[in-house]
């Protein structure tokens, strides 16, 4: 009993840490990673929307242009918002995205920017977000393979 009284502060701190670890382990948090769940739309290409498919989307469509210049001109009845990719995750911009009723399309002339933004927004819990792409076949290699003729392996 004397030992418990002597180390009660250490035991109390240990119990608090143990409870926090147990709580974080068994709670449902936003930081659980399910790689299959996030990779599946990219593999199936279900997160890509072409310009022709915009008319078939439900609700009002918001296009977020992640490029610095004003190059995106749409003929459809959609709203276009120009937001630089480095300020997309500001509180005001996130509230605009979450408050939008309808589909949100991310556009950038450099596909990796819109893909990264889509991944982060999807992991944050935003729904109805897709990538607006110029072509439906952007994964195909567009350059012809040319082997290096300067290097000859000696056997």
N, C-alpha and C positions, 0 to 999 in steps of 0.2 A: 504494500500500500504506500509505503514511503517512496518507492521508486516511481509510482504513477504520479504522485503529487509533485515530485521533483521535476519530471519531464512532461507535465501536462501541457505546456505551451508547444513543445515539439510535437506531441501527439495531436493536439488541436490543429496545428498547421498541416500535418500529414493527412488528417481526416478531411480537411477542406480541399486539399489538392486531390485526394482520391475521389471525392464527390464531383469535383469539376471534371476530372478525366472521365469518370463514368458517365456524366451528363453529356459531354461532348461526343463520346463514343456511341451512345444509344439515341441521341437526339437527331431529328431530321433537320439538317442545316442546308444552306445554299452552297456549301463547299464540298458536297459529295460529287465525285467525278465518276461518270459512267461513260467510258470512252466509246463503247458501242453506240450508245444513244446519240452522242454528238457527231460521230463519224458517219453514221448511216445516211443522213440526208445528203452529205457530200458524195458518198459513193453512189447512191441512187440518183443523184443529181436532182433531187426534189426541192432543193433550196434555190434553184436557178429559175429565173423568169426572163423570157425574151420580151422584146417590145410588142410583139404580136399577141402575147398572152396577157397583157395588162388589162385589156377589155373584159376578159373572162374572170377577173378577180372580184371577190365579193366586197361590198362596201366601198368607201372612199379610199383611194390609194394615195399614199404619201411617198414621194421619192426623195431620198436624201442623197444629194450630190456631195461626195467626199473629196472631190478635186478642188483645188484652189481657184481655178478659173470657171467662168460661167459658160460651159460648153454644152450643157444639157438642155435641149429644147424639145418639149413634148407636145404632140398634137392632141393627146387624149385629155379627158377631164380628170386631171390629177394635180395635186399640189407638189411643187418642187421646192425643197428647202436646201440651201447651200450651207453646209457645215463642214469645216475642216476636220480631218480625221483626228487630229490631236485634241480637239475640243468637243468631240462627240459625246464623251462620257462626263461632261459637266452636268451639274444638277439641273439646270434649266433645259438643256437639250434632252436629257433623259425623261424629264417630265413631259416634254412635247411628244416624245415617242410613246410613252406609256399612256398619255391622254388621247392619243389618236385612235379613233374607232375605224378600223379597217386594216388594210394590208400596208406594210412598210417595206419599201424596196431600197436597198443600198446600192449606189452606183459609184464606180470609180473607173477611170481609164486603165488603171493598174489593178488587175484582178485580185492581187494578194491583199490590198487594203480593204476591199469590201468583204473578202473572205474572213479576214481577221476580225473585222467589226461584227460580222454576222455571228461568228463563233462566240465572241464575248457577250454580245447582247442575248444570244440564245441561252448561254450558261447563266446569265443574270435573271432568266425567267421570262423574257419578252417572247411573245407569241406572234404569229403571222408576220414574220420577218423573212425576207428572201433577198437574193442578190440579183440585181438587174444586169444582164449580160448582153453584149452586142451580138454574139453568135451562140448558137446552141451547141457548137462543137469546139469549145475552147480548150479541151484537154488534149486534142490531137496535136502531135508535133508538126509544126509548120515548116521546119527547116529540113532539108534533105541531109541525110547522114553522109558525111565525107570523112573517110579514115585519114589519119595523119600519114602523109607520104614521106615526110622528112625523116621519120624514125623507122629504122629497119632493125628488127630484132635479130641478133646473131645467136645461132644455136650452137 
